[in-house]
Amino acid sequence: MTNTISDIEKADVILVTGSNTTENHPVLSSFIKRAVTFRGAKLIVADPRFIQIAKFAHHWLRQKLGTDVAWINGMMNVIINENLYDHAFVEKRTEGFEELKEIVEKYTPGYVEEITGIPRADLTDAARMYAGARAGSICYCMGITQHTSGTDNVKSLANLAMLCGHMGVEGGGVNPLRGQNNVQGACDMGGLPNVFSGYQPVTDLAVVKKMEDAWGVSGIPSQPGLTVTKMIPKAHDGEFKGLYIIGENPLVSDPDLNHAKKSLANLDFLVVQDIFMTETAQLADVVLPAKCFAEKEGTFTNSERRVQRVRKAVDAPGQVMDDWKITAEIATRMGFAMSYGDSREIMEELAAVTPSYAGIDYDRIDLEGLHWPCPAKDHPGTPILHREQFTRGKGLFHAIDYTEPAENIDTEYPLFLTTGRLLYHYHTGTMTMKSEGLNERAPSCFVEISSHDAQTYDLEDGSMVKVESRRGDIHAAIKISEKAVAGTVFIPFHFAQAAANKLTNAALDPVSGIPEYKVCAVRISKAA
Amino acid sequence: MNDQGNITINGNAFSFEPGETILAVAGRNHIDIPTLCHLKGASPTGNCRICVVKIEKEKDLMPSCATLAEAGMVVHTESSEVVKARRLIIQLMLSTGNHNCAIRGTSSDDWTRFQMSVQAYDDSSELCPVWGDCRLQDLAYRYQVEPKRFSDAGTPYPMETVNPFIVRDFSRCIKCGRCVQACNDIQVNNAIQFGYTGSNSKIIAADDKALKDSDCVFCGECVQVCPVGALVEKDVRYRVRQWETEKVRTTCSYCGVGCQLYLHVKDNQVVKVSGVEEVAPNFGSLCVKGRFGYDFIHSPERLTAPMVKENGTFREATWDEALDTVARRFNEIKETSGSDSLGVLTSARVTNEENYIANKFARAVLKTNNIDHCARL
């Protein structure tokens, strides 16, 4: 997030898109709901489903799946044509405006309606509302990123925010809501193929040298490595041979699961380190038991870049060890001596080689976390990014054209499928499904369908259906819901026994490598 | 400081901001005015009147939570008139519910009869489930109040126990309205409100349905703010007493909001979770997963020993065997197929320190940049 969570309450217009906020980020959604209910903020929700937060919206824009670039360009078309944009901001802080203007010219509200299905008047009103804000906050989540056009979608939102000058100000910003407790931290700490910790590029030889010196090694490669979505197919082809998986369960969360399973099975050696014998761990050659959050010391970095403490509350069961200790032990046994007294020592080392974390230590974040970048011990942290300038200097507008999703509906597979999470479960369910209460509230997989489609296919609420895509099929019960709109069904991906990801498309965004979980084509029939 | 701009509380002058309540000014200056219904972040209702104070030249006592500070105002927070009023309010509250916390000093027969009636209502012979963790009990002690007479479970409404998370005990509800505000003003889930009137009044969900059949999403904010024993976590009620637990502050391990929470620990077990109030990012709020989804920590399905696969099935191994196997196999693959045939999937679930070590392991030990995690998935 460019801004903080509390900051959302300071916005006077909030645009939520691709985020089922009340179910996936319930506590954050309260900030939005309070802003709307008690502070007079206006809310625009762009989402293909009539989700709970849409009930608070002044405008609910219901786009067809995978058409986000089109409606965002459409809003910018209105804003430029009606001269509602922030001239001073565009002039002083950005470049590439002419190219943007040129590309959005054809995205008239009428043309956008054809592509997205959003009525032209609604789009125009929403555009005026966002542009007219004193501070407009954009919140988005995987409904924006999990597309073959995911990177384009994100850039388009950034375009919109810059065009209206809603960047670097209180209550503004472009705010991705992180779905997992430490996704931010995993990225920050170099859990990415192209960067070391603090987003220091592996292609920068000076950085490579710095790391080699700090770690006392040589020969760190300066070519970016493989993303997870590239490792899997390479494992399938036999080119990729050994994988060390720490605390992830790709065999429920990966797209096109049948393919993913074959790929992992094809590895010469698979190590899985986890707290449970997950679907993925069952394929491993060696399984290493790790501590859960309640048993360890350390830090997580939340969505708003706030580094916060994790503290040990209980002893771990059996012979369970800290994840870092296990990794360090393997390193040592491979001939690279790695040893630390405790997690504090690791924090000191990482702060020394990571400029954005340089000022962070356990004492400073004991009571309240700090937002990175925090480059020095006397630096107060950075709650709001891009206040004076962008990381690259001037903000660059990206002129982006709409492209269709990788898979469209046709006569054979006539329904769109989109996937997501439920309030009562979390990701692949390895944690939440251990709570009887949560299971009671959300016991099993279902296919959310509009009453219109249920009628078309003659399906009763609760009846079992078979859902098929070009990649696989699952069985689940029908749930007729006002959240669904005609032509699109929704299936939560938590449930391994009816894994929605057997259906999803592994087509990737060419830049981010994120699969298109949010759009694929399916057909539905009564279960035999 | 200028007298014109000051308010005098208990003989001392204090400055204040426009729009600040007497309660807020007092709080800032460490003057403890007791409250019950007051909920930070919600607009004051003045419902319970326990925070009344004497303002000179005012005929009636005024609720300090809902009365704005004014220049020249002279306030007394513990005058005999104020204390008398508070005692009356507390006495009334104690007398109309199953407040069996043995703060009563009256005849044993009467106590026994009362205790039996409470037992009949909530099926426990123990004292109130929040004994020692109750705002009303605290105040009864502070002002040395006994109820005039014992009630006979002053509610026509049976307990609600049909959902997995929260027990609603209407016999201990003092109708302060904090839960209603928490639900409507803080979480904005709009699931509960005041229903019925007079002595039949009740906090209701929808048109008096069970929580599980209403819009309730079981965030448990109402439980956290309940100052008495009317709303208690089902797994905590009569199983865990506050004094048996230790609180450890940490960060929630579900979504990326990073809520600050307390793990309440008894005998090396997490037995309850509550939100850390007045601290960003969540200011005390949690969701159903963060508050009630902690069973996995002590699940019997947890992995407790390293496992190695032999002929397709797992068997337990020692750490030495497991770690040596991993190290040997990685070294072999590295030598025969090269570093880039190896990779690490680190985790969005583990700590920064652990991710940093995984990154160092991939780059410095395996000598590959093949490292990623499942943010993309």
Interface residues (C-beta under 8 A of the other chain):
Chain A: T4 I5 S6 T22 N24 H25 P26 V27 L28 S30 K33 R34 T37 F38 F56 L177 R178 G179 Q180 N181 N182 V183 Q184 G185 A186 C187 D188 M189 G190 G191 L192 P193 N194 F196 S197 V202 M211 E212 W215 V217 G219 I220 P221 Q223 P224 G225 L226 T227 V228 T229 M231 E239 F240 K241 G242 L243 Y244 I245 I246 G247 E248 P250 S253 D254 P255 D268 F269 V271 D274 I275 F276 M277 A281 A284 D285 V286 V287 L288 P289 A290 C292 F293 A294 E295 K296 G298 T299 F300 T301 N302 S303 E304 R306 V307 Q308 R309 V310 R311 K312 A313 V314 D315 P317 G318 Q319 V320 M321 D322 D323 W324 I326 T327 A328 E329 I330 A331 R333 M334 G335 F336 M338 S343 I346 M347 E349 L350 L367 E368 G369 L423 Y424 H425 Y426 T430 M431 T432 K434 S435 E436 G437 L438 E440 R441 S512 G513 I514 P515 Y517
Chain B: N163 P164 F165 D185 I186 Q187 V188 K212 V217 F218 C219 K234 V248 R249 T250 T251 C252 S253 Y254 C255 G256 V257 G258 C259 Q260 L263 V265 N268 Q269 V270 V279 A280 P281 N282 S285 L286 C287 V288 K289 G290 F292 G293 Y294 D295 F296 I297 H298 S299 E301 R302 L303 T304 A305 P306 M307 V308 K309 F314 A317 W319 A322 L323 D324 T325 V326 A327 R329 F330 N331 I333 S337 S339 D340 S341 L342 G343 V344 L345 T346 S347 A348 R349 V350 T351 N352 E353 E354 N355 Y356 I357 A358 N359 K360 F361 A362 R363 A364 V365 K367 T368 N369 N370 I371 D372 H373 C374 A375 R376 L377
